[in-house]
Amino acid sequence: MNLRNKIATGAIALASATLIGFLGKWEGDGQNVVYPDKLARGLPTVCKGITRHTSPYPVIVGDYWSAARCAEVEQLVIEKGQLALADCLTNPKVGQNTFDALSSHGHNVGVPSTCASRAVGLINAGRIAEGCKALAWGADGKTPVWAYVTDAQGRKLFVPGLHNRRLAEAELCIQ
């Protein structure tokens, strides 16, 4: 049974309570005023990580979004991302927690990047535990990955908070 079938039969849930709670912790719960995300070079962001790249509505710094609008757009964005993610996951043994962890990763860095990651390659090859670890660590097992931003001068900067998120995703992934 592929992942799309698991979703269709309800064996895997879209926008699960676990994922929504996880995103609330890492993206912000109750973030109803659009703000310039410093880690994303000032990209206007609202709710649980909604940006102009994902929203059907304009995302303008200073605008207020109601809780209802946040909930509506979050559901739409999360489900759309998860369906795209499901298309690149070929291992039928992927469970809900692994799917939720990968969904969080894709929500943060973009589903195409997640699908092209070493983590997904390992998971698709049946090496789920190694793939989960690869959400936070490089092939050497010591170098953090997906935890850097590039500043205005083009320097790559390590962000401890991003690495903490990657560690939490890896932990959720393997549960």
C-alpha positions as CSV (number, residue, x, y, z in Angstrom):
1,M,0.0,0.0,0.0
2,N,1.6,3.3,-1.1
3,L,1.3,6.5,1.0
4,R,-1.5,8.0,-1.1
5,N,-3.5,4.9,-0.5
6,K,-2.8,5.0,3.3
7,I,-4.0,8.6,3.3
8,A,-7.2,7.6,1.3
9,T,-8.0,4.8,3.7
10,G,-7.3,6.9,6.8
11,A,-4.3,4.8,7.9
12,I,-2.3,8.1,7.6
13,A,-4.0,11.4,8.6
14,L,-3.4,14.7,6.9
15,A,-2.9,17.6,9.3
16,S,-2.8,15.3,12.4
17,A,-3.2,16.7,15.8
18,T,0.4,15.8,16.5
19,L,1.6,17.7,13.5
20,I,-0.5,20.8,14.3
21,G,0.8,20.8,17.8
22,F,4.4,20.4,16.6
23,L,4.1,23.2,14.1
24,G,2.5,25.4,16.8
25,K,5.6,24.8,19.0
26,W,8.1,25.5,16.2
27,E,6.3,28.0,14.0
28,G,4.3,29.9,16.6
29,D,0.8,29.5,18.1
30,G,-1.4,32.5,18.1
31,Q,0.9,34.4,15.7
32,N,-1.9,36.4,14.2
33,V,0.0,39.5,13.1
34,V,2.2,39.2,10.0
35,Y,5.8,39.7,10.9
36,P,9.1,39.8,9.0
37,D,10.8,36.5,9.7
38,K,14.4,37.3,10.5
39,L,15.6,33.7,9.7
40,A,14.0,34.0,6.3
41,R,15.5,37.4,5.3
42,G,12.4,39.3,6.4
43,L,9.9,37.1,4.6
44,P,6.4,38.2,5.8
45,T,5.1,35.3,7.9
46,V,1.9,34.6,9.9
47,C,0.1,31.9,11.8
48,K,2.1,28.6,11.8
49,G,4.6,29.6,9.2
50,I,2.3,30.8,6.4
51,T,4.1,33.0,3.8
52,R,3.3,34.5,0.4
53,H,4.8,31.3,-1.1
54,T,2.0,29.1,0.4
55,S,-0.9,31.4,1.1
56,P,-3.9,32.0,-1.3
57,Y,-4.2,35.5,0.4
58,P,-1.7,38.4,0.5
59,V,0.7,38.2,3.5
60,I,1.6,41.8,4.4
61,V,3.7,42.8,7.4
62,G,1.4,44.3,10.1
63,D,-1.8,42.8,8.9
64,Y,-3.9,40.9,11.4
65,W,-5.3,37.5,10.6
66,S,-8.1,36.1,12.6
67,A,-7.8,32.7,14.3
68,A,-10.4,31.4,11.8
69,R,-8.4,32.6,8.8
70,C,-5.2,31.1,10.2
71,A,-6.9,27.7,10.8
72,E,-8.4,27.7,7.3
73,V,-5.1,28.6,5.5
74,E,-3.0,26.3,7.7
75,Q,-5.2,23.4,6.9
76,L,-5.0,24.1,3.2
77,V,-1.2,24.7,3.2
78,I,-0.4,21.7,5.4
79,E,-2.6,19.3,3.4
80,K,-1.3,20.5,0.1
81,G,2.3,20.1,1.3
82,Q,1.5,16.6,2.7
83,L,0.0,15.4,-0.5
84,A,3.1,16.6,-2.4
85,L,5.3,14.9,0.1
86,A,3.3,11.6,-0.2
87,D,4.2,11.6,-3.9
88,C,7.9,11.4,-3.1
89,L,7.7,8.8,-0.3
90,T,7.8,5.3,-1.8
91,N,8.3,3.2,1.4
92,P,4.9,1.8,2.4
93,K,6.2,1.3,5.9
94,V,6.2,5.0,6.6
95,G,4.0,5.6,9.6
96,Q,2.2,8.6,11.0
97,N,5.0,10.0,13.1
98,T,7.6,9.7,10.3
99,F,5.1,11.4,7.9
100,D,4.4,14.2,10.5
101,A,8.1,14.8,11.0
102,L,8.8,14.9,7.3
103,S,5.8,17.2,6.9
104,S,7.2,19.6,9.5
105,H,10.5,19.6,7.7
106,G,8.8,20.3,4.4
107,H,6.7,23.0,5.9
108,N,9.8,24.7,7.1
109,V,12.3,24.2,4.2
110,G,9.9,23.5,1.3
111,V,8.6,20.1,0.2
112,P,10.8,19.9,-2.9
113,S,13.9,20.2,-0.6
114,T,12.6,17.6,1.8
115,C,11.8,15.2,-1.1
116,A,15.4,15.7,-2.5
117,S,17.0,15.2,1.0
118,R,19.2,12.4,2.1
119,A,16.7,11.7,4.8
120,V,13.9,10.8,2.3
121,G,16.3,8.8,0.2
122,L,17.2,6.7,3.2
123,I,13.6,6.3,4.3
124,N,12.6,5.3,0.8
125,A,15.4,2.7,0.8
126,G,13.9,1.1,3.9
127,R,16.4,2.7,6.3
128,I,13.9,4.6,8.3
129,A,15.9,5.0,11.5
130,E,18.9,6.3,9.5
131,G,16.6,8.6,7.5
132,C,15.1,10.1,10.6
133,K,18.6,10.8,12.0
134,A,19.5,12.4,8.7
135,L,16.8,15.1,9.4
136,A,19.3,16.6,11.9
137,W,22.7,15.1,11.1
138,G,25.0,14.8,8.1
139,A,26.3,11.5,6.8
140,D,29.2,11.7,9.4
141,G,26.6,11.7,12.2
142,K,28.3,14.8,13.8
143,T,27.6,17.7,11.5
144,P,24.2,19.4,11.9
145,V,22.1,19.8,8.8
146,W,19.2,22.0,7.8
147,A,20.2,24.4,10.7
148,Y,21.8,27.2,8.8
149,V,20.8,30.5,7.3
150,T,22.7,32.8,4.9
151,D,23.1,36.3,6.1
152,A,23.1,39.5,3.9
153,Q,26.9,39.1,3.4
154,G,26.4,35.6,2.1
155,R,27.8,33.9,5.2
156,K,26.4,30.6,6.4
157,L,25.3,30.9,10.0
158,F,24.4,28.1,12.4
159,V,21.1,28.7,14.2
160,P,20.7,26.6,17.4
161,G,16.9,27.0,17.4
162,L,16.7,25.4,13.9
163,H,19.0,22.6,15.0
164,N,16.7,22.0,18.0
165,R,13.8,21.8,15.6
166,R,15.6,19.3,13.5
167,L,16.4,17.2,16.6
168,A,12.8,17.3,17.6
169,E,11.7,16.2,14.0
170,A,14.3,13.4,14.1
171,E,12.9,12.2,17.5
172,L,9.3,12.4,16.3
173,C,10.2,10.6,13.0
174,I,11.7,7.6,14.8
175,Q,8.8,7.1,17.3
